[in-house]
């Protein structure tokens, strides 16, 4: 095939194409910038439209990440082919010359744990954005020339909720030897990647995938960790960030080396094994240093996987010519797995006690928050959110308290807020601390000291953060809790079709996956769905109805004018005081249409979401 004029005018081909199952890859030099790149286009075969959709879905998943340890997606170029005039699309990707870990000689448990810890950090970043990789395996872990391991190939990436998958009308892509049981059934979730990570680390040590009944002999200190990562039930596995911590402990602080290799020589040419490796999709042996060539009976698999990866916490140390490059330990995450981080660990009711009676309430609102009530009239809310935060607050310059930046919001009559901006690698998470007057003051009462209350709560939270990672929730959420679900999975494409112009493929995912938003591209309409907790609902909360076995309440203008609120009860339980409490779906449709139409859409969406609720 000849390249289109736009691509050919910018890039000089070095070698290719290499054809695989879903794509064709060229190695090229950028004629304008001093860099080598990989060009990838879809393999059309008999389904041109589907192939282009898959390539664009891959690009959307990949483009969500910008990190120094990510293989960069430089661009996606769309142009007409010179032959036939049909439009095709190209991914322009950073070239990673080091090769994949497929078919490398077995590693020590410590070295494999180091690789696993880095990939676990990558998965944590993926999962925080609502993406499941679906194909973690040695062949999709590449090694850069500067000795960093990276997760690669988004060709099987799955957007939670089915809204953005590479194969939306077919089975979920995966490699069976490394796939979790639920992936084999077609239901991937973040825990599925953790299972595949465990199988991958197993293979790096043992030289082959674990099989149906893996034995953990010979794995040393990794045995217990991999047993946890590969538990049959997804809810029994640790989150990706907890897996990173466990693997880091096994790897230790001495930065274990990967298996040695010969130093490169100027005239080394490709071996038969390297040439065989070139046949794997997205793989290139071009320019591959001889020092990365593995002599192993199983041969060498893909060399360069030219698809974006995700954040990696620390560099793999690979000896080159007998010398070990210095490695810098990356700072540990303060948040860790968002679903197990306890926001209430940042609260200190005793410190707030100087303002009156202070009581912690850990059973109110979404799972991303914790509240302290002061004198039953002031709610001090600690909330976790996705986003990097601004450089300065609207209330003035930022303060630096240890490793945390504190931004002030302009105080209002009944509220004073602060934002905590965290250092790397938690730059995608912020913590808000707000002191709000929730009861009208009595005549003659002095104004509540809202900002001093907020600043006291900030000091307590920052002290916890500066000591290290936030403690985990104790006890953890019960298995039937909505905390284990992703809000984006509660509404599928068919359900969202009731809202004109909704782009179901690209939801806005909030912290922990516990809130999801969709925006119409043709009208001023927004759908918001989150998980919520609170007291049992009554007729004062809206018109009672039922969706199957679930009680629900529909409230026009429930969140102000131009909104319709639907709350669907999931389960009842006893809160920390033994009082009745509920978990629910909290769904809002807001926009320009009349309230009656908004409620019609909200009711239909509420019924569709209720049908996807797990057993209570």
C-alpha positions as CSV (number, residue, x, y, z in Angstrom):
1,X,0.0,0.0,0.0
2,X,1.1,3.5,-0.7
3,X,0.8,6.2,2.0
4,X,-1.4,9.2,1.6
5,X,0.2,12.5,0.7
6,X,-0.4,13.9,4.1
7,X,1.4,11.1,5.9
8,X,4.1,10.6,3.2
9,X,4.9,14.3,3.3
10,X,5.7,14.3,7.0
11,X,7.2,10.8,7.6
12,X,9.9,8.8,5.9
13,X,9.3,5.1,6.1
14,X,12.1,2.9,7.5
15,X,10.4,-0.5,7.4
16,X,7.0,-2.1,7.2
17,X,4.3,-2.9,7.1
18,X,4.0,-5.5,9.8
19,X,0.5,-6.9,9.7
20,X,-1.4,-8.4,12.7
21,X,-4.9,-9.2,13.7
22,X,-6.3,-5.7,13.8
23,X,-3.7,-3.3,12.5
24,X,-0.7,-2.6,10.2
25,X,2.4,-0.9,11.6
26,X,5.2,1.1,9.9
27,X,8.4,2.3,11.5
28,X,9.1,5.9,10.3
29,X,11.2,9.0,10.9
30,X,9.5,12.3,11.5
31,X,11.0,14.6,8.9
32,X,10.2,17.8,10.9
33,X,11.1,16.8,14.4
34,X,14.2,14.7,15.5
35,X,12.3,11.6,16.5
36,X,11.3,8.2,15.3
37,X,7.7,7.2,15.3
38,X,5.4,4.3,14.7
39,X,2.5,4.7,12.2
40,X,-0.5,2.4,12.8
41,X,-3.6,2.0,10.6
42,X,-6.5,-0.4,10.9
43,X,-6.4,-3.7,9.0
44,X,-9.6,-3.3,7.0
45,X,-10.3,-6.8,5.6
46,X,-14.0,-7.0,5.0
47,X,-15.2,-4.5,7.7
48,X,-13.7,-1.1,6.9
49,X,-16.1,0.9,9.0
50,X,-15.7,-1.4,12.0
51,X,-11.9,-1.3,11.7
52,X,-11.9,2.5,11.7
53,X,-14.2,2.6,14.7
54,X,-11.9,0.3,16.6
55,X,-8.9,2.5,15.8
56,X,-10.6,5.6,16.9
57,X,-11.7,3.9,20.1
58,X,-8.2,2.9,20.7
59,X,-7.0,6.4,20.2
60,X,-9.7,7.8,22.6
61,X,-8.6,5.5,25.3
62,X,-4.9,6.2,24.8
63,X,-5.3,10.0,24.5
64,X,-6.6,10.2,28.1
65,X,-3.2,9.9,29.5
66,X,-0.2,12.3,29.6
67,X,2.6,11.0,31.8
68,X,6.3,10.8,31.6
69,X,6.1,7.0,31.7
70,X,3.5,6.7,29.0
71,X,4.2,5.8,25.4
72,X,2.9,9.0,23.7
73,X,0.1,9.2,21.1
74,X,1.5,12.1,19.1
75,X,-1.4,12.4,16.7
76,X,-4.2,10.8,14.7
77,X,-4.3,11.7,11.1
78,X,-7.3,11.2,8.8
79,X,-6.8,11.5,5.0
80,X,-7.9,10.0,1.7
81,X,-5.9,7.2,0.3
82,X,-4.2,7.8,-3.0
83,X,-5.6,4.5,-4.3
84,X,-9.4,4.5,-4.3
85,X,-9.9,7.8,-2.5
86,X,-11.3,6.2,0.6
87,X,-10.7,7.9,4.0
88,X,-8.3,6.1,6.4
89,X,-6.9,7.0,9.8
90,X,-3.4,6.7,11.2
91,X,-2.2,6.7,14.7
92,X,1.2,8.4,15.1
93,X,2.9,6.9,18.1
94,X,6.1,7.2,20.1
95,X,8.7,4.6,19.1
96,X,9.7,2.2,21.9
97,X,12.8,0.3,20.8
98,X,13.4,-1.9,23.8
99,X,11.1,-4.8,23.1
100,X,8.5,-6.7,25.0
101,X,9.0,-9.2,27.9
102,X,7.3,-12.1,26.1
103,X,9.6,-15.1,26.0
104,X,12.3,-13.6,28.2
105,X,14.2,-16.1,30.4
106,X,12.6,-16.5,33.9
107,X,13.3,-13.7,36.3
108,X,13.8,-13.8,40.0
109,X,10.6,-13.2,42.1
110,X,12.0,-9.8,43.2
111,X,12.7,-8.7,39.6
112,X,9.3,-9.8,38.4
113,X,7.7,-8.0,41.4
114,X,9.4,-4.8,40.3
115,X,8.0,-5.1,36.8
116,X,4.6,-6.0,38.3
117,X,4.6,-3.0,40.6
118,X,5.2,-0.6,37.7
119,X,2.4,-2.1,35.6
120,X,0.1,-2.1,38.7
121,X,0.7,1.7,38.9
122,X,-0.2,1.9,35.2
123,X,-3.4,0.0,35.8
124,X,-4.4,2.2,38.8
125,X,-4.2,5.2,36.4
126,X,-6.3,3.4,33.8
127,X,-8.9,2.4,36.3
128,X,-9.2,5.9,37.8
129,X,-10.3,7.0,34.3
130,X,-12.8,4.2,33.9
131,X,-10.8,2.1,31.4
132,X,-10.0,-1.6,31.7
133,X,-7.0,-2.7,29.7
134,X,-8.3,-6.3,29.2
135,X,-5.1,-7.8,27.8
136,X,-2.3,-7.5,30.4
137,X,0.4,-10.1,29.5
138,X,4.2,-10.2,29.0
139,X,3.8,-9.4,25.3
140,X,2.1,-6.2,26.1
141,X,4.8,-5.0,28.5
142,X,7.6,-3.2,26.7
143,X,11.0,-2.0,27.9
144,X,12.4,1.4,26.8
145,X,16.0,2.1,26.2
146,X,16.2,4.0,29.4
147,X,15.1,0.8,31.3
148,X,11.5,1.5,32.1
149,X,8.7,-1.1,31.8
150,X,5.5,0.1,30.3
151,X,2.1,-1.4,29.7
152,X,1.2,-1.2,26.0
153,X,-1.5,-1.9,23.4
154,X,-4.9,-0.4,24.0
155,X,-6.4,-2.5,21.2
156,X,-8.5,-4.4,23.6
157,X,-9.3,-1.5,26.0
158,X,-12.8,-1.6,27.4
159,X,-14.7,1.5,28.6
160,X,-16.6,0.7,31.8
161,X,-20.3,0.6,31.0
162,X,-19.8,-0.7,27.5
163,X,-19.8,2.9,26.2
164,X,-16.4,2.8,24.6
165,X,-15.0,-0.5,23.7
166,X,-12.9,-1.6,20.8
167,X,-15.3,-4.5,20.0
168,X,-18.7,-3.0,21.0
169,X,-20.8,-5.6,19.2
170,X,-18.6,-8.7,19.7
171,X,-16.9,-10.5,22.5
172,X,-14.4,-8.7,24.8
173,X,-10.8,-9.1,23.4
174,X,-8.4,-10.9,25.7
175,X,-5.7,-13.5,25.8
176,X,-7.2,-16.6,27.4
177,X,-4.1,-17.8,29.2
178,X,-3.9,-14.5,31.2
179,X,-7.7,-13.6,31.3
180,X,-9.7,-13.5,34.5
181,X,-12.8,-15.8,34.8
182,X,-15.2,-12.9,34.4
183,X,-13.4,-11.7,31.2
184,X,-13.9,-15.2,29.7
185,X,-17.6,-14.7,30.4
186,X,-17.5,-11.3,28.7
187,X,-17.8,-9.0,31.8
188,X,-14.5,-7.2,32.3
189,X,-14.0,-4.9,35.3
190,X,-10.9,-3.3,36.9
191,X,-10.3,-6.4,39.1
192,X,-9.9,-8.3,35.8
193,X,-6.7,-6.5,35.0
194,X,-5.4,-7.3,38.5
195,X,-5.9,-11.0,37.9
196,X,-4.1,-10.7,34.5
197,X,-1.3,-8.8,36.2
198,X,-0.9,-11.7,38.7
199,X,-0.8,-14.2,35.8
200,X,1.8,-12.1,34.0
201,X,4.1,-11.8,37.0
202,X,3.7,-15.6,37.5
203,X,4.8,-16.2,33.9
204,X,7.8,-13.8,34.3
205,X,9.1,-16.1,37.1
206,X,7.9,-19.5,36.0
207,X,8.4,-19.1,32.2
208,X,4.8,-20.0,31.4
209,X,1.2,-18.8,32.3
210,X,-0.3,-20.2,35.5
211,X,-2.9,-22.6,34.0
212,X,-6.2,-23.6,35.6
213,X,-4.7,-24.7,39.0
214,X,-1.4,-22.8,39.5
215,X,1.1,-23.9,42.0
216,X,3.1,-21.3,43.9
217,X,6.2,-23.2,44.6
218,X,9.3,-21.5,43.4
219,X,7.7,-18.1,43.7
220,X,9.1,-17.4,47.2
221,X,7.7,-14.3,48.7
222,X,5.5,-13.7,45.6
223,X,3.4,-16.8,46.3
224,X,1.0,-15.1,48.7
225,X,0.8,-12.0,46.6
226,X,-0.1,-13.8,43.4
227,X,-2.6,-15.9,45.2
228,X,-4.4,-12.7,46.3
229,X,-4.2,-11.1,42.8
230,X,-5.6,-14.2,41.1
231,X,-8.5,-15.0,43.4
232,X,-11.5,-16.3,41.5
233,X,-14.0,-13.7,42.7
234,X,-13.2,-10.1,41.5
235,X,-14.4,-8.6,44.7
236,X,-11.8,-10.6,46.7
237,X,-8.8,-9.2,44.7
238,X,-7.0,-6.1,45.9
239,X,-7.2,-2.9,43.8
240,X,-4.5,-2.0,41.4
241,X,-2.8,0.4,43.7
242,X,-2.9,-2.1,46.6
243,X,-1.4,-4.7,44.3
244,X,1.4,-2.2,43.5
245,X,2.1,-1.8,47.2
246,X,2.2,-5.6,47.8
247,X,4.5,-6.1,44.8
248,X,6.8,-3.2,45.9
249,X,7.2,-4.9,49.3
250,X,8.4,-8.1,47.5
251,X,10.7,-6.2,45.2
252,X,12.3,-4.4,48.1
253,X,14.4,-1.3,48.0
254,X,17.5,-2.7,46.3
255,X,16.0,-2.4,42.8
256,X,16.5,-6.1,41.6
257,X,17.8,-6.5,38.1
258,X,16.1,-8.2,35.2
259,X,18.0,-11.1,33.6
260,X,21.4,-10.0,32.1
261,X,22.1,-9.7,28.4
262,X,25.0,-9.1,26.2
263,X,26.1,-5.6,25.4
264,X,25.2,-4.3,21.9
265,X,27.7,-4.3,19.1
266,X,27.8,-2.0,16.2
267,X,27.3,-4.7,13.6
268,X,24.7,-6.9,15.3
269,X,22.0,-7.7,12.8
270,X,18.5,-9.2,13.5
271,X,18.5,-12.9,14.5
272,X,16.0,-15.4,13.3
273,X,14.1,-15.0,16.5
274,X,14.0,-11.2,16.1
275,X,12.6,-11.6,12.6
276,X,10.0,-13.9,13.9
277,X,9.1,-11.3,16.5
278,X,8.6,-8.7,13.8
279,X,5.5,-10.7,12.6
280,X,3.5,-9.9,15.8
281,X,1.1,-7.1,15.5
282,X,2.3,-3.7,16.7
283,X,5.8,-5.2,17.0
284,X,8.9,-3.9,15.4
285,X,12.5,-5.1,15.9
286,X,13.8,-2.1,13.9
287,X,16.6,-0.4,15.6
288,X,16.3,-2.7,18.6
289,X,19.5,-2.8,20.6
290,X,21.2,-6.1,20.5
291,X,21.4,-5.9,24.3
292,X,17.7,-6.6,24.4
293,X,17.8,-9.8,22.2
294,X,16.8,-12.8,24.3
295,X,18.2,-16.3,23.4
296,X,15.5,-18.6,24.6
297,X,13.9,-21.8,23.2
298,X,10.5,-20.1,22.9
299,X,11.8,-17.4,20.7
300,X,11.3,-13.6,20.9
301,X,7.9,-12.1,20.6
302,X,7.0,-8.5,19.8
303,X,9.8,-6.0,20.1
304,X,8.1,-2.6,20.0
305,X,4.5,-2.4,20.9
306,X,3.5,1.0,19.5
307,X,0.4,1.7,21.5
308,X,0.1,4.0,24.5
309,X,0.7,2.7,28.0
310,X,-0.2,4.2,31.3
311,X,1.7,5.6,34.3
312,X,4.5,3.5,35.7
313,X,5.7,4.1,39.2
314,X,9.4,3.4,38.9
315,X,12.1,2.4,36.3
316,X,13.0,-1.2,35.7
317,X,16.8,-1.6,36.2
318,X,18.3,-3.5,33.4
319,X,22.1,-3.8,33.3
320,X,23.8,-2.6,30.1
321,X,27.4,-3.6,29.6
322,X,27.7,-4.7,33.2
323,X,26.8,-1.3,34.7
324,X,23.6,-0.6,36.4
325,X,22.0,2.8,35.7
326,X,21.0,4.8,38.8
327,X,17.3,4.5,39.5
328,X,15.2,7.0,41.3
329,X,12.4,5.9,43.6
330,X,9.2,7.5,42.7
331,X,7.1,8.9,45.5
332,X,4.3,6.6,46.8
333,X,0.7,7.5,46.1
334,X,-1.1,9.1,49.0
335,X,-4.5,8.0,47.7
336,X,-3.8,4.5,46.5
337,X,-6.8,2.6,45.4
338,X,-9.6,5.2,45.4
339,X,-12.2,2.5,46.4
340,X,-10.4,1.6,49.6
341,X,-9.0,5.0,50.7
342,X,-10.9,6.2,53.7
343,X,-11.8,9.9,53.6
344,X,-12.9,9.7,57.2
345,X,-9.2,9.1,58.1
346,X,-8.6,12.7,57.2
347,X,-11.2,13.9,59.7
348,X,-10.5,14.7,63.4
349,X,-13.7,15.4,65.4
350,X,-11.6,16.0,68.5
351,X,-9.8,19.0,66.8
352,X,-13.1,20.5,65.8
353,X,-14.5,20.0,69.3
354,X,-13.3,23.5,70.3
355,X,-16.1,24.8,68.2
356,X,-18.8,22.7,69.9
357,X,-20.0,19.1,69.9
358,X,-18.4,17.4,66.9
359,X,-19.6,14.0,65.6
360,X,-18.3,12.0,62.6
361,X,-20.9,10.7,60.1
362,X,-19.4,8.2,57.6
363,X,-22.8,7.1,56.2
364,X,-23.9,10.2,54.3
365,X,-23.7,11.0,50.6
366,X,-21.6,9.3,48.0
367,X,-18.7,7.0,49.0
368,X,-16.2,9.7,48.1
369,X,-16.9,11.8,51.2
370,X,-16.9,12.0,55.0
371,X,-18.8,14.5,57.2
372,X,-18.3,15.9,60.7
373,X,-21.3,17.7,62.2
374,X,-20.6,20.5,64.6
375,X,-23.4,21.3,67.0
376,X,-25.7,19.8,64.4
377,X,-25.8,23.0,62.5
378,X,-22.4,23.0,60.7
379,X,-21.5,20.3,58.2
380,X,-17.7,19.9,57.7
381,X,-17.5,17.9,54.5
382,X,-14.3,16.2,53.3
383,X,-14.7,15.2,49.6
384,X,-12.4,13.4,47.2
385,X,-12.6,14.5,43.5
386,X,-10.9,13.9,40.2
387,X,-9.0,16.8,38.8
388,X,-5.6,18.5,39.2
389,X,-6.9,21.7,40.6
390,X,-5.9,25.3,39.7
391,X,-2.6,26.9,40.5
392,X,-4.2,29.4,42.8
393,X,-7.5,29.6,44.6
394,X,-10.1,32.3,43.9
395,X,-9.6,33.4,47.4
396,X,-5.9,34.2,47.0
397,X,-2.5,32.5,46.5
398,X,-2.0,28.9,47.5
399,X,-0.3,28.0,50.8
400,X,2.1,25.1,50.9
401,X,1.8,22.8,53.9
402,X,4.4,20.1,53.7
403,X,3.7,18.2,50.4
404,X,0.2,19.6,50.0
405,X,-0.9,22.9,48.4
406,X,-4.0,24.5,50.0
407,X,-6.2,26.8,47.9
408,X,-8.8,29.0,49.5
409,X,-12.2,29.7,48.0
410,X,-13.9,33.0,48.6
411,X,-16.0,32.7,51.8
412,X,-19.8,33.0,51.5
413,X,-22.4,33.8,54.1
414,X,-23.1,30.2,54.8
415,X,-20.0,28.4,53.5
416,X,-16.2,28.5,53.6
417,X,-14.2,26.1,51.4
418,X,-10.6,24.9,50.9
419,X,-9.1,22.7,48.2
420,X,-6.1,20.4,48.9
421,X,-3.9,19.8,45.8
422,X,-1.8,16.6,46.1
423,X,1.7,16.1,44.7
424,X,2.7,13.5,42.0
425,X,1.7,10.8,41.5
426,X,-1.7,11.9,42.8
427,X,-2.0,15.0,40.7
428,X,-5.3,13.8,39.2
429,X,-7.0,13.9,42.6
430,X,-8.0,16.8,44.8
431,X,-9.6,16.9,48.3
432,X,-12.2,19.6,49.1
433,X,-12.9,20.6,52.7
434,X,-16.0,22.7,53.2
435,X,-17.6,24.1,56.3
436,X,-21.3,24.8,55.7
437,X,-24.1,26.2,57.8
438,X,-26.9,23.6,57.3
439,X,-29.4,25.1,59.9
440,X,-30.5,28.7,60.1
441,X,-28.9,30.5,63.0
442,X,-31.2,31.5,65.8
443,X,-32.0,35.2,66.2
444,X,-29.2,36.9,68.2
445,X,-26.6,34.1,67.5
446,X,-23.1,35.3,66.4
447,X,-22.1,34.3,62.9
448,X,-20.6,30.8,62.8
449,X,-16.7,30.8,62.4
450,X,-16.9,28.8,59.2
451,X,-13.4,29.7,57.9
452,X,-11.6,28.9,61.2
453,X,-13.5,25.6,61.3
454,X,-12.5,24.8,57.7
455,X,-8.9,25.7,58.4
456,X,-8.9,23.5,61.5
457,X,-10.2,20.6,59.4
458,X,-7.5,21.3,56.8
459,X,-4.7,21.2,59.3
460,X,-5.9,17.8,60.5
461,X,-6.2,16.4,57.0
462,X,-2.8,17.7,55.9
463,X,-1.1,16.2,58.9
464,X,-2.4,12.8,57.9
465,X,-1.3,13.3,54.3
466,X,2.2,14.4,55.2
467,X,2.6,11.2,57.3
468,X,2.0,9.0,54.2
469,X,-0.8,7.2,52.4
470,X,-4.3,7.6,53.6
471,X,-5.4,4.6,55.7
472,X,-7.8,2.1,54.2
473,X,-11.4,1.7,55.1
474,X,-12.0,-0.5,58.1
475,X,-14.2,-2.4,57.8
476,X,-14.3,-2.6,54.0
477,X,-17.6,-2.2,52.2
478,X,-19.8,-5.3,52.3
479,X,-19.9,-7.3,49.1
480,X,-23.5,-6.2,48.3
481,X,-22.6,-2.5,48.5
482,X,-22.8,-0.2,45.5
483,X,-19.3,0.8,46.4
484,X,-18.0,-2.1,44.3
485,X,-19.9,-1.0,41.2
486,X,-19.1,1.6,38.6
487,X,-21.8,4.3,38.0
488,X,-21.1,4.3,34.2
489,X,-22.2,0.6,34.0
490,X,-25.7,1.4,35.3
491,X,-26.8,2.9,31.9
492,X,-26.1,1.3,28.6
493,X,-26.3,2.7,25.1
494,X,-29.9,1.6,24.6
495,X,-31.1,3.3,27.8
496,X,-29.3,6.6,27.0
497,X,-30.9,6.7,23.5
498,X,-33.9,8.3,25.2
499,X,-31.8,11.5,25.6
500,X,-31.2,13.2,22.2
501,X,-27.6,13.8,21.3
502,X,-26.0,11.9,24.1
503,X,-22.5,10.6,23.2
504,X,-22.7,7.4,25.2
505,X,-19.1,6.5,24.2
506,X,-17.5,9.2,26.2
507,X,-18.9,9.6,29.7
508,X,-17.4,11.9,32.3
509,X,-16.2,9.6,35.1
510,X,-15.8,11.1,38.6
511,X,-13.7,9.9,41.5
512,X,-13.7,6.2,42.2
513,X,-16.1,5.5,39.3
514,X,-18.9,6.3,41.7
515,X,-20.4,9.1,39.6
516,X,-20.9,9.4,35.9
517,X,-22.1,12.2,33.6
518,X,-23.3,12.3,30.0
519,X,-23.8,15.5,27.9
520,X,-26.0,15.9,24.9
521,X,-24.2,17.3,21.9
522,X,-27.4,18.7,20.3
523,X,-29.3,20.1,23.2
524,X,-28.6,21.6,26.6
525,X,-29.3,18.3,28.5
526,X,-27.1,16.5,31.0
527,X,-27.5,13.2,32.8
528,X,-25.9,12.7,36.1
529,X,-25.9,9.4,38.0
530,X,-24.1,8.8,41.3
531,X,-24.4,6.5,44.3
532,X,-25.7,8.0,47.5
533,X,-26.4,7.1,51.1
534,X,-28.8,8.6,53.6
535,X,-31.9,8.1,55.7
536,X,-34.8,6.0,54.3
537,X,-36.9,7.9,51.7
538,X,-40.5,9.0,52.2
539,X,-43.3,10.6,50.1
540,X,-41.7,14.0,51.0
541,X,-38.8,13.0,48.7
542,X,-40.9,12.7,45.6
543,X,-43.7,10.7,44.0
544,X,-43.3,7.0,45.0
545,X,-43.0,4.4,42.3
546,X,-41.4,1.1,41.7
547,X,-38.9,-0.3,39.2
548,X,-39.3,-4.0,39.5
549,X,-38.5,-4.9,43.1
550,X,-36.9,-1.5,43.8
551,X,-38.7,1.4,45.4
552,X,-38.1,4.7,43.7
553,X,-39.0,8.4,44.1
554,X,-39.4,11.0,41.3
555,X,-39.0,14.6,42.3
556,X,-39.5,17.4,39.6
557,X,-37.1,20.3,40.2
558,X,-35.4,18.1,42.8
559,X,-32.1,19.9,42.2
560,X,-33.5,23.3,41.3
561,X,-35.3,24.6,38.3
562,X,-34.8,22.7,35.0
563,X,-34.1,19.4,36.7
564,X,-35.8,16.1,37.5
565,X,-34.4,13.9,40.3
566,X,-35.0,10.1,40.5
567,X,-33.8,8.1,43.6
568,X,-33.8,4.3,43.4
569,X,-33.3,2.4,46.6
570,X,-30.7,-0.4,46.4
571,X,-30.5,-1.8,49.9
572,X,-31.2,-1.0,53.5
573,X,-28.7,-1.4,56.3
574,X,-27.9,-0.1,59.8
575,X,-25.5,2.9,60.0
576,X,-22.8,3.5,62.6
577,X,-25.4,4.3,65.2
578,X,-27.6,1.3,64.4
579,X,-30.2,3.6,62.7
580,X,-31.9,2.7,59.4
581,X,-30.0,3.9,56.3
582,X,-30.1,3.1,52.6
583,X,-27.8,3.0,49.6
584,X,-29.4,4.4,46.4
585,X,-29.0,5.5,42.8
586,X,-29.2,9.3,42.6
587,X,-30.1,10.2,39.0
588,X,-30.6,13.8,37.7
589,X,-31.6,14.9,34.2
590,X,-31.3,18.7,33.8
591,X,-31.5,21.1,30.9
592,X,-33.7,23.3,28.8
593,X,-36.7,21.0,28.0
594,X,-39.8,21.4,30.2
595,X,-39.7,19.6,33.5
596,X,-42.4,17.1,32.4
597,X,-40.1,16.0,29.6
598,X,-37.1,15.9,31.8
599,X,-39.0,13.6,34.3
600,X,-40.1,11.4,31.5
601,X,-36.5,10.8,30.5
602,X,-35.3,10.5,34.1
603,X,-38.0,7.9,34.9
604,X,-37.1,5.8,31.9
605,X,-33.4,6.0,32.8
606,X,-34.1,5.2,36.4
607,X,-35.9,2.1,35.4
608,X,-33.1,1.0,33.1
609,X,-30.5,1.6,35.9
610,X,-32.6,-0.2,38.5
611,X,-32.6,-3.3,36.2
612,X,-28.8,-3.4,36.5
613,X,-28.6,-3.2,40.3
614,X,-26.8,-6.1,41.9
615,X,-28.5,-8.3,44.4
616,X,-28.9,-6.5,47.7
